Amino acid sequence: MDTIKQYVQENKERFINELVDLLKIPSVSADSAYSQDVIDTANAVKASLEKAGCDFVELCETPGYPIVYGEKIIDPKLPTVLVYGHYDVQPADPIELWTSPPFEPVIKTTELHPDGAIFARGACDDKGQMYMHVKALEYMVQTNTLPCNVKFMIEGEEEVGSASLGWFVERNQEKLANDVILISDTGMISNTQPSITTGLRGLSYVEVEVTGPNRDLHSGLYGGAVANPINILAKMIASLHDENNHITIPGFYDKVQELSTEERAEMAKAPFSLENYKKALNIDDVYGETGYVTNERNSIRPTLDVNGIWGGYTGEGAKTVIASKAHAKISMRLVPNQDWKEITELFQKHFESIAPKAVKVVVKPHHGGQGYVTPIDSIGYQAAAKAYNDTFGVQPIPVRSGGSIPIVALFEKELKSKTILMGFGLDSDAIHSPNEHFGVFNYLKGIETIPLFYKYFTELSK
Amino acid sequence: MDTIKQYVQENKERFINELVDLLKIPSVSADSAYSQDVIDTANAVKASLEKAGCDFVELCETPGYPIVYGEKIIDPKLPTVLVYGHYDVQPADPIELWTSPPFEPVIKTTELHPDGAIFARGACDDKGQMYMHVKALEYMVQTNTLPCNVKFMIEGEEEVGSASLGWFVERNQEKLANDVILISDTGMISNTQPSITTGLRGLSYVEVEVTGPNRDLHSGLYGGAVANPINILAKMIASLHDENNHITIPGFYDKVQELSTEERAEMAKAPFSLENYKKALNIDDVYGETGYVTNERNSIRPTLDVNGIWGGYTGEGAKTVIASKAHAKISMRLVPNQDWKEITELFQKHFESIAPKAVKVVVKPHHGGQGYVTPIDSIGYQAAAKAYNDTFGVQPIPVRSGGSIPIVALFEKELKSKTILMGFGLDSDAIHSPNEHFGVFNYLKGIETIPLFYKYFTELSK
């Protein structure tokens, strides 16, 4: 199978240039100002699948952005791999913190990426990792080594909750029928120690609005006499955690599955340096739930974070005003067995209940998704592990990720198949942050590894 | 003195049109984007003083915006009144809540202003109230009834802390020498019950910045494991008040003067309807310090209000991010005897001390000022009371205002003279809010009343 290594080396420049072209389109799904760019990206992905060798490709209309569907069916009796990815990206702000424009990709070397990394919004999440699969297909078609059937489902709303994807999957179960779902939208421990994500956290994302007086007021004439919605919002947010950083929403932990001492010991084996972690983030101390270490706090434990807050005068200088309204965007990361809809209701009920009579509160659910766990003994996991082992020369470690890919649980429910999360990014790739990047080594290694997954999955399926 | 009534009636339209022209210039001192407009307004005020009959007018350069100085000295042996006002205005945002553009003045009638009110930013605070004094001078000059000397000092930085005014006053004590300072930058109880503000609150305005990780982070990969600066800021802000809404900053109340039962009983005589108050603000309940009623909470008690807060993703849709930084603008209203510089230091020390090790905190003082109390037995107060009594037919009530005019304390210190706060606005005029307005009745009543102050002050000074 060294032909793949050779093929990648020979086409390296082109693979990078094709990805760079894709990254130049600002497909920010959260901001309607970019809607045409999102559509343009869908068309670019469609074209790339046709070029790579799919027999059939189409843009499937949805209530939101279109889903790119492509397939190459070589023999209905052979297994079918369904590749999922997304072509939309996170907003780029705060734009001023980018060292190069987010949609003008550049390759720079970093300490962890001596061979260079592509810097651009979406480089790793998920255009780069999605495009590895397109190029892996190209290789298998060109060298006539595709061992099974393949389907692609690339969506454009992952960063805003995949609302249309759920709608689409429910209506196209036959079209999407498959034996395993393959996704590269996660990371691995390091370039020398690959890992496969076996657990994901769920998500509940809400927006809250606190209204005090019906208009902005002079803080001198009214200060001290009326509820200031910003002070109240701060108080309400603060009350959502207790002194041990446990979340105080009644019933929040009821369905949380505590890991056994053995499982926690197993997790603790993953290499981790608290000093390096703090150094990388330039923080003097970590912060989180009492009784759990960092790698547990961000993976097997649920969380509540304010993702955005605003209210009152935020411009230059000073304005002595009491705002009429204060707002916050709040998300909760959930663990397997917590139901995101139930948690959203618990939050809403609790948040409304703690509001003083002097203000009015509105809680608006944004979106959410369930947590998920992949069984290590599944054929899919085994095939992926062998593939990594071949290309990295090391057995991958199964890890729980703190991130959420809500639709993984949806896939299992609607399509009755397991998902394998073959991630090739690194935690340090700054996804969702300024200066997001994706290592050239990781990109090419992904293209090398994916065909091996097809090979082993087909063999193990016999 | 009915000639003044007549003069005002004859020139009513022109008085209104001249004020409207002044209000059209967006002299927002807090936002450097409007700096040329602020300068233009200074020049317009200068021209209006020359036209009204000052013998000498100049724009005095300062480290910031110029101060308009004007004077008419008829006899050095006669008393001198120094009129203070400001030509800058608050920012207009939130712009979308204005029913007419903030810098396109329109006259509309309201329940409290059946004769109509001028709607525009600065209509009441302070262009309208300042311009009453210019027109009162015009009347006295035209009718040769100016009984004493007059000086004008109109500044352009009141809404951002009057930094240059302090600088200017310290350097021009002789030029500004006077027997009483007259300011119309406050309100009165109602159009049938005038009042004179005898007490003002001081102010300490700070901006805080909480920094967590050195970059925005993915809330899934890091959520729960690092300090979220927004959650921490909310927690720190919440902790600044206890369950009785007392401020928790150590030493904050040390110099607060408790009023006697008699004084509080006297204050309670001012007409006030809690129901109307709540109705006007559309709130179900008031909110404030335990042990004090609304009219005490907003006047004789110090407060701490967040005037603005921002951090993380505040755009459309959802972004699952942990922000690197969170910010807030916080102001404290102080009562006489609290020193604003000392309070600012106490806040800074305390706020830094309550920050967890996982974040870094920066407290940046914006500006401040001392509280002030006007003696009711002073000649100035007596003259003002007689003037209101003549024009309204009712004895004015002395009231404590919750607002701050920091420079009043400065004047006493530097110029050794007392300040009389002859306000003609109403609390409902929405100063600092969208749809600020100033009653036509109030505007004209002010022009009528001011010359009477000059008359009585000169007589009582003999």
Interface residues (C-beta under 8 A of the other chain):
Chain A: S29 A30 D31 S32 Q90 P91 D93 P94 L97 E159 V160 G161 G187 R201 L203 Y205 E207 G212 P213 N214 R215 D216 L217 H218 S219 G220 L221 Y222 G223 G224 A225 V226 A227 N228 I230 N231 I232 L233 A234 K235 I237 A238 S239 H241 L281 N282 I283 D284 D285 V286 Y287 G288 E289 T294 N295 R297 N298 R301 P302 T303 L304 D305 V306 N307 G308 I309 W310 G311 G312 Y313 T314 G315 E316 G317 A318 K319 T320 V321 I322 A323 S324 A326 H327 A328 K329 S331 R333 P356 K357 A358 V359 K360 H366 H367 S401 G402 G403 S404 D427 A430 I431 H432 S433 P434 N435
Chain B: S29 A30 D31 S32 Q90 P91 D93 P94 L97 E159 V160 G161 G187 R201 L203 Y205 E207 G212 P213 N214 R215 D216 L217 H218 S219 G220 L221 Y222 G223 G224 A225 V226 A227 N228 I230 N231 I232 L233 A234 K235 I237 A238 S239 H241 L281 N282 I283 D284 D285 V286 Y287 G288 E289 T294 N295 R297 N298 R301 P302 T303 D305 V306 N307 G308 I309 W310 G311 G312 Y313 T314 G315 E316 G317 A318 K319 T320 V321 I322 A323 S324 A326 H327 A328 K329 S331 R333 P356 K357 A358 V359 K360 H366 H367 S401 G402 G403 S404 D427 A430 I431 H432 S433 P434 N435
